Amino acid sequence: MFRYVRFLLAVMFFLSAWSSYAVNVGDPAPGLQNVQWIKNDPVDISKGKGTCIYIIEFWATWCGPCKESIPHLTALQEKYRKQGLVIAGISIDEDVQVVKEFVLQNAEMKYNVGFDTEGKTSKIYMTEDSGIPTAFVIDKSGTVAWIGHPMELDNILEAVIAGTFDAKKVNQQTQLSKKIMQQVMSGNYGEALKLSDELLKLDPQSEQSIGMKTYLLLLDGKDDWAINFINENIKTYPEKTGLLNTKLNTLYQLKKYQLLDKECDSQSIRSANPMVLNIIAVGMINPEPGQQEDAMALQSALKLAETAYSKCSFKDDEQKSLVAATIASCYFKLNKTAQAVEMQKISMELTKDKSKIESLTNTLKEYQTSAKSGINK
């Protein structure tokens, strides 16, 4: 049961419904105070009123998801620069020198980067409950149009630029999502399901809302309904490739390993997010406390990871390195040490992250030691 709640929390996170902020959608955007600009020109929201659309993103060098968002933000800046988009990444780190060194080492940050001196700007926009990374979209009127995770910006930004963004509907979705999570945390899954239907009426094609109802069905013990519901939506909205990720998660939660294997052999698997496949595979090879390793799960995890590695599109080699390491781990747990050693070496070749190479090297030594001693073969 806890696993279902965990996946539902992930859906809620991307809707940004469970976080609170010092500013809300519809508020005039506050100015950026006491920001020490590290890369590109200072950003003054008031000067861009009427011509610019801003993304103000709060991040930190120690935040893993923040680092993953950097290439995405850069791509958005490059794509919409001519439409007046200005992105400002405001670091909430404690040491400005750390931020300067990070920016120097990450040339792909092709947008404005600033350091939040004394945390003054973040305190104006955020609260203690706000997570990072968080992006605030500010439209040409200088109004906060949207608040959420930077990886969810694509459709939102497109609508804001086109002038078709419906802030009222987004507010309704946010409020309903909060109510749903409140019901979930109280164990009222039936009430949460009723609210999810209201949420879907606002946008029947929303991948997040469809995913939310799928997981709510799981929480309410309606396993077959959950599978049928996600299958129906995949059939209705074949262009919504994110729904496949929800289906894979659902099958994993229900331990439907044979069906997972079948999905790996389908043509549609090529549109799946390889990192979702990798997360599922890692979960399958690392059972929760008190549970034993499942041989069938290990085999299915290996197929998932190998499918991700060979069939899916990666954002960069760092992602591919992670999947290669998962494949190596699967091989090792399946007593195939020679294959584990070779895949671990490939994982090391694909990454440029020094700390990651150190960790991978230590694991490689473990695999090699086992191979020599004959513990695993």
N, C-alpha and C positions, 0 to 999 in steps of 0.2 A: 504493500500500500504506500509506503513512504516513497518508493521510486516513482509512482504516478504523480504524487504531489510535487516531487522534485522537477519532473518534466513540465508540469503545469506551471510551476514557478518560473521556469525558463520562458515559457510562452508569455507569461505576464510581464516578465522583465523586458522583453522586446516591445511590448505595448507601452512600457513605461508607466503603467497604471499604479504600481505599488510604491513608487518613489514620491517624495514630496519636494516641492521647490519653493523658493522665496518669491519667484515670479510665476505667473500663470499665463496660459494661452489667452491672447486678447489684451494683455497688459502692454503699455509702452515699454520698449526695450531700454533698460538702464545703460548708462555709459560705462565704458571700461576704465575703472579707476586704478591708479598706481600700478599700471602694467609696464614692466620693463621689456621692451621689444628686442627679441633675440634674432629673429629672421624676418626680412622684408620690412615694409613700412609700417608705422603705427596705424592702428585701425581706430577711426572715429565714426561711430555709428551715426551721429547727428549730421555729419557732412555728407553721408551717402543717401540721406533721406530723399526718396523720389526717383533714385537711379540705381541703387544697389540692393542686393539681397545678401544678408549675412548669415553665416553659420558660426556661432560662437561655441566652441567645444572645450570642455574642461577635461583634462587628462593628467597623467603623471608618468614619469619614466619607469616606475616600478610596477605599473599596471599592465598585465599581459594583454587583456582585451583592448586597451588603449593602443598598444603597439600594433595589434592586428588591424586596427582601424586606419592607421596612417596611410597605407597605399590606397585605400578606398577614398579617403578624403582628398588625397592628391589627385586621383582620377576625376573626382567630381569638380575640383577646382579647375583642372585643365579643360574639362568638357564644357563647363558653363561660364568660363571666364568672360567671354564676349557678351553674355547675357547679364553681366553685372554682378556675378557671384564673388563674394569675398569671404574666405574662410580664415578664422583666427583660432588657433589652438592655444588655449591658456593653461599653462602648467601650474599645478597646485603643489609641486615639489617644495621642499623646505630650503634647498640649496640651489641658487641660481647657476652655480658653476657646473653642477651635475647636469642641469638642463642644457647648458651651452655645449658641453661635451657630447651629450646625446644627439643634439641637433647636428653637430659637426659630423658625427658618425653615421647619420641617417640622411643622406643627401636627397632621398626620395620625398622628404617633407617639403613639397613645393607650394607651401602656403604660408601665411603669416603665423609666426610663433612668438608667444610672449610668456613672461614669468609673472605670476600673480604675487606681487610684493605685499607681504604681510597678509595675504589672503583676502584682500579687500573686495576684489571683484567677485570672487567665488561666493563670498558671504552675501553679496547683493543678489546673486542669482540662485544660489543653492542653500540647502539646509543640512543639518547633520545626518538626515536620513537619505540624502541624495547620493546616488552611486556615480561612479565614473567608469567608462567615458559617458558623458552626457552632452548632447548637442542641442542648442537653441537656434531655431530658424527664425530669422527676423525678416519680414517682408519689406517691400519698398516704402510702405507707409511708416516704417519704424516700429511696427507692432510684432510682438512675439506670436508667431503663427503655429509653431509646433515645438514640442520638447520630447526628446527620446534618445535612443541608442544610435550612434552614427552609422551603423551598418544598415539601418532601416530608412536611410534618407532618400534613396533613389526616387521612389514614386512620389513621396512627399514634395521633394524639391522640384520635380517635374511639374507637379500641379501648382506649386507656388509661383514658378516662373511663368507658367501658362495663364495664371490668374484664375484657375479653376479650383483652387484649394478651398475646402469647406471646413472652416475652423469649428463651426457649430457642431457638425457631425463628429469631428474628432473629439470634442469635449464630451459629447454624449457617450461615445465609445469608451473614453477614459473613465467616466463616472460609472458606467455599467461594469466595466472590468474590475474596478475597485470593489463594487458590491459583490461580484462573483467571487473574488478572492476572500472577502469577508465571510461569505457563506461556506466556502471550502474550508477555511481555517476553523469554522465552527462545526464542521462535519455535516452540513446541510447540503449534500450533493444534489438532491432533487431540486431544491430551490435554485442552486447554482446553474443547473441545466436549463431551467425555465428562463433565467436571465440571459444565458448564452443564446437562446433562440431570439430574444429581443435584440441582442448584439448582432446576430447574423442578419436580421431584417434591415439593419442600417447599411450593411455591405455584405451581401450573400457570397461575394467572391473573395473576401478577405482571407488570406492564408492563415493569419494569426487566429482569427475567430473560428475558422474551421478546425484548426489544430486544437484550440482550447476546448471546443465541444467534444472532440475525439477523446481527449484526456479526461474530461469530466465523465464521459460515458464509462471509461475504464474505472474511474474512482467509484462510480455508482454500481459497479459490478456487471455492467452491460457490455461484456467483452465482444460478443458477436455483433452487437449493434455498432460498436466502435469501428470494427473492421468494415462492416457494410457501409457505414456513414462515410468513412474516408475513401473507400473504393468508389462510391457514387460520385463524390466530389471530384476525384481524379478523372473520372469518365466525363463529367460535366465541364470541367475546366482543365483540359489537357495542357493548356499553356502555363498553368500554375505549377511550375516544376517543384516548388517548395513543399507541395502536398505529399510528394513521394517521400521526402524526408520524414514527415509526420507518420506515414504508413510504416516506414522501416522502424521508427522508434516504437510504434504500437506493437508490431510483431515481436520486437525484442522484449518489450515489457511482458508480453504474454508467453514468452519462451516458445514462439512458433518458429523454431529453427529451420524446419523444412520449407516453410513458406518464405523465410528470409533467403534461403539458398535459391529458391525459385526466382525471387526478385533479382538476384545477382545474374541470372541467365537471361533476363529480359532485356529488350532493346532500350527501354526507358531508363535503365540504371545509369546510362551515360550522362543523363541530366541531373543525377543526384549530386549533392554536395559531398565531395570525398572526405571532408572533415567530419561530417555527420556519420558517415560509415565508419570512420576511424574511432570516433567516440563510442559508438555502439560496440565495436570490436573490443576496445579496451575494457568496456564494462563487462563484456562476456568472459574475458580472460582474467578479470580481477573480481571474483565474487565478493559479495558483502560479508561483513564479519559473521562468523557462525555457519557460513555456507561453504560447501566443498566444491572443488573444481569439477565441472561437468565436461566429460570427453566430447559429447555431441556439441556442446556450446563452443569448445575450443576449435573444433573442425569448422563450425559455422563462422566463427570469428576470423579464422584464417581466410576463408573464402571471401568474406566481406572486405577484409583488408587488401587482399590480392586483387579483388574487383576494383576497389577504389584506386589502387596503384596503377592498374593496367587500362582501365576503361574511362575513368573520370578525368575532368579537366581541373588542374591545379592552378592556384593563383601564383605560386612561386615554388622554387625548389625546397624552401623551408617546410612547406606543407607536405611535400612529397617525402622529405626526410622523416617526418613524424610517422607517416604511414609505413615507410620501410622499417622503422624501428618496431612498430606494432607487429608487422609480419615476422620479424626476427623473434620477437617475444612469443608469438604463437608457435613458431617452429621449435623453440626451446622447450616450451611446456609440453609439446607433443613428442619430445625426445628425438628431435631431428636437429642435432647440434650443428652439423656441418652447414646445413642450410641457414641456421640461425646466425652463424658466424659471417657467412657471405652477405646476408641481408643487412646485418649490423654495419658492415664495412661500407655498403652502399649508402646507408643512412648517414654515415659520417662524411662521405664524399659530397653529399648533397647540401649539407649545412655549412654556413660560415659563422655561426654563433659559437664563440669560444667556450662559453659555459656549457652549452649543449654538447659540444665535442668532448669535453671532459667527462660528462656524465655517460655519454655513449661509449667512450673508451673504457671506462670502468666496467660497464655491462659487457662489453666485448671480451674483456679479460675473464669475466665470470664464465661466459660461454666457452671460451678457449680452454680454460682450466677444466671445465666439465668434460669437454671433448677428449682432452688428453688423459684424464683419469678414468674415462670409460663410464662415468656416472650417467651421462646422456649420450646417445649415439643416433 
